[in-house]
């Protein structure tokens, strides 16, 4: 009887077909690992190495990146399309937008599309891009100006705040545009407000 049962299973697949699922999940795992290692881990790992070369190696930076990635709880972000789009993508654009806005304003309007390539990779305090202890305070101020207006709407979206004024909801709904273009103005004003030659040109 067992032999006949096996024939029925093997020939007609009378049980649940899971072989294809196993192959598919293996492919998904492989794609996730290879994409994350090649695209998503390299940049933050290198940033950590540059932040503290005496402590971080690439391996340590990659491991810390993986741990931080787990604390972000990506499975919650993917639990629904609304949480992925309106919480993660819109909130993420509020951080990336001002970074792009600062870079575009600095390159096109402040520097007139001219860069000293050697100084971009120099840690020499006399370099054109060393600024104040290696930090461009005017650019940091412009970055903060771009991010701050979006924070109340984001905090309401993740249910930390409630009853946020409608203005902040509208700003959050247009986070990328607000956070990208508001630093363009502040990046030109902040060196003037600081009134210090070392911040000019930006």
C-alpha positions as CSV (number, residue, x, y, z in Angstrom):
1,X,0.0,0.0,0.0
2,X,2.9,2.4,0.8
3,X,4.3,1.8,-2.7
4,X,1.0,2.8,-4.3
5,X,0.8,5.9,-2.1
6,X,4.3,6.9,-3.1
7,X,3.4,6.5,-6.8
8,X,0.4,8.8,-6.2
9,X,2.5,11.4,-4.6
10,X,5.3,11.3,-7.1
11,X,3.2,11.2,-10.2
12,X,0.2,13.3,-9.4
13,X,1.7,15.6,-6.7
14,X,-1.3,14.8,-4.5
15,X,0.4,16.6,-1.6
16,X,1.2,20.3,-1.3
17,X,3.9,21.3,-3.7
18,X,6.7,23.0,-1.7
19,X,9.7,22.3,-3.8
20,X,9.3,25.4,-5.8
21,X,8.8,27.4,-2.6
22,X,12.2,26.2,-1.3
23,X,13.9,27.2,-4.5
24,X,12.2,30.6,-4.5
25,X,13.1,31.4,-0.9
26,X,16.7,30.4,-1.5
27,X,16.8,32.8,-4.5
28,X,15.2,35.6,-2.3
29,X,17.8,35.0,0.5
30,X,20.6,35.0,-2.0
31,X,19.4,38.2,-3.7
32,X,19.0,40.0,-0.3
33,X,22.4,39.0,0.9
34,X,24.2,39.9,-2.3
35,X,22.4,43.2,-2.7
36,X,22.9,44.3,0.9
37,X,26.6,43.4,0.9
38,X,27.3,45.0,-2.5
39,X,25.1,48.1,-2.2
40,X,23.9,48.8,1.3
41,X,26.7,47.8,3.6
42,X,29.8,49.2,1.8
43,X,28.9,52.9,2.2
44,X,28.0,52.9,6.0
45,X,30.9,50.5,6.8
46,X,33.4,52.9,5.0
47,X,31.8,55.9,6.7
48,X,32.4,54.2,10.1
49,X,36.0,53.5,9.1
50,X,36.5,57.1,8.2
51,X,34.8,58.3,11.4
52,X,37.2,56.3,13.6
53,X,40.0,54.5,11.7
54,X,41.8,53.5,14.9
55,X,38.8,51.5,16.1
56,X,36.7,50.4,13.0
57,X,37.8,48.0,10.3
58,X,35.6,47.3,7.3
59,X,34.4,44.1,9.0
60,X,33.5,45.9,12.2
61,X,31.7,48.6,10.3
62,X,29.8,46.0,8.3
63,X,28.8,44.1,11.4
64,X,27.6,47.3,13.2
65,X,25.7,48.3,10.1
66,X,23.9,44.9,10.2
67,X,23.0,45.3,13.9
68,X,21.7,48.8,13.3
69,X,19.7,47.5,10.4
70,X,18.0,44.9,12.7
71,X,17.1,47.6,15.2
72,X,15.4,49.5,12.4
73,X,12.9,46.6,12.3
74,X,12.5,46.5,8.5
75,X,9.7,43.9,8.8
76,X,7.5,46.5,10.4
77,X,8.2,49.0,7.5
78,X,7.1,46.3,5.0
79,X,4.1,45.2,7.0
80,X,1.9,47.4,4.8
81,X,2.2,49.6,1.8
82,X,1.2,52.7,3.9
83,X,3.9,52.2,6.5
84,X,6.5,51.6,3.7
85,X,5.5,54.6,1.6
86,X,4.3,57.2,4.0
87,X,6.4,56.4,7.0
88,X,9.7,55.1,5.6
89,X,10.1,56.6,2.1
90,X,8.6,60.0,3.0
91,X,10.6,60.2,6.2
92,X,13.8,59.1,4.5
93,X,13.3,61.7,1.8
94,X,13.3,64.4,4.6
95,X,16.9,63.4,5.4
96,X,18.2,62.8,1.9
97,X,16.5,65.9,0.4
98,X,18.5,68.5,2.3
99,X,21.7,66.6,1.7
100,X,21.0,66.8,-2.0
101,X,19.9,70.4,-1.7
102,X,23.0,71.5,0.2
103,X,25.2,69.7,-2.4
104,X,23.4,71.2,-5.4
105,X,23.3,74.7,-3.9
106,X,27.0,74.5,-2.9
107,X,28.2,73.2,-6.3
108,X,26.1,75.3,-8.6
109,X,25.5,78.6,-6.8
110,X,28.3,79.0,-4.4
111,X,31.2,77.4,-6.2
112,X,30.0,78.0,-9.8
113,X,30.6,74.4,-10.7
114,X,34.3,74.5,-9.9
115,X,36.0,72.1,-7.4
116,X,39.5,71.6,-6.3
117,X,39.6,67.8,-6.6
118,X,42.8,67.2,-4.7
119,X,41.4,69.1,-1.6
120,X,38.3,66.9,-1.7
121,X,40.4,64.0,-0.4
122,X,42.7,66.0,1.8
123,X,42.6,66.1,5.6
124,X,45.1,69.0,5.7
125,X,43.7,71.9,7.8
126,X,44.8,74.4,5.1
127,X,42.6,72.6,2.5
128,X,39.8,74.4,0.8
129,X,37.2,72.0,2.3
130,X,38.5,71.5,5.8
131,X,36.4,74.4,7.2
132,X,36.2,74.4,11.0
133,X,37.9,71.2,12.4
134,X,36.8,69.3,9.3
135,X,33.1,70.3,9.6
136,X,31.3,72.8,7.4
137,X,29.1,74.4,10.0
138,X,27.1,76.5,7.5
139,X,26.2,73.3,5.6
140,X,25.3,71.6,8.8
141,X,23.0,74.5,9.7
142,X,21.4,74.4,6.2
143,X,20.9,70.6,6.7
144,X,19.1,71.2,10.0
145,X,17.0,73.9,8.4
146,X,15.8,71.4,5.8
147,X,15.0,68.6,8.3
148,X,13.4,70.5,11.2
149,X,10.1,71.5,9.5
150,X,9.3,67.8,8.6
151,X,9.9,66.4,12.1
152,X,6.5,67.2,13.7
153,X,4.6,65.5,10.8
154,X,7.0,62.5,11.0
155,X,6.5,62.1,14.7
156,X,2.7,62.1,14.2
157,X,3.0,59.5,11.5
158,X,4.9,57.1,13.8
159,X,2.3,57.9,16.6
160,X,4.7,59.7,19.0
161,X,2.8,63.0,18.7
162,X,-0.9,63.6,18.2
163,X,-2.9,66.6,17.1
164,X,-0.1,68.1,15.1
165,X,-1.3,71.3,13.3
166,X,-2.4,70.8,9.7
167,X,0.5,72.9,8.4
168,X,3.0,70.3,9.6
169,X,1.0,67.5,8.0
170,X,1.1,69.3,4.6
171,X,4.9,69.9,5.1
172,X,5.4,66.2,5.8
173,X,3.3,65.2,2.8
174,X,5.7,67.3,0.7
175,X,8.8,66.4,2.7
176,X,11.2,65.9,-0.2
177,X,10.4,69.2,-1.8
178,X,10.4,71.2,1.4
179,X,13.6,69.7,2.7
180,X,15.4,69.8,-0.6
181,X,14.8,73.5,-1.5
182,X,14.8,75.1,1.9
183,X,18.6,74.6,2.4
184,X,19.2,76.3,-1.0
185,X,18.2,79.6,0.6
186,X,19.8,79.0,4.0
187,X,23.1,77.8,2.5
188,X,23.6,81.2,1.0
189,X,22.5,83.1,4.0
190,X,24.3,81.2,6.8
191,X,27.8,82.2,5.8
192,X,26.7,85.9,5.8
193,X,25.0,85.4,9.2
194,X,28.2,83.8,10.6
195,X,30.2,86.7,9.1
196,X,33.4,84.7,9.0
197,X,35.7,84.5,6.0
198,X,36.6,80.9,6.6
199,X,33.0,79.9,5.6
200,X,33.3,81.7,2.3
201,X,33.2,80.3,-0.3
202,X,31.0,77.5,1.0
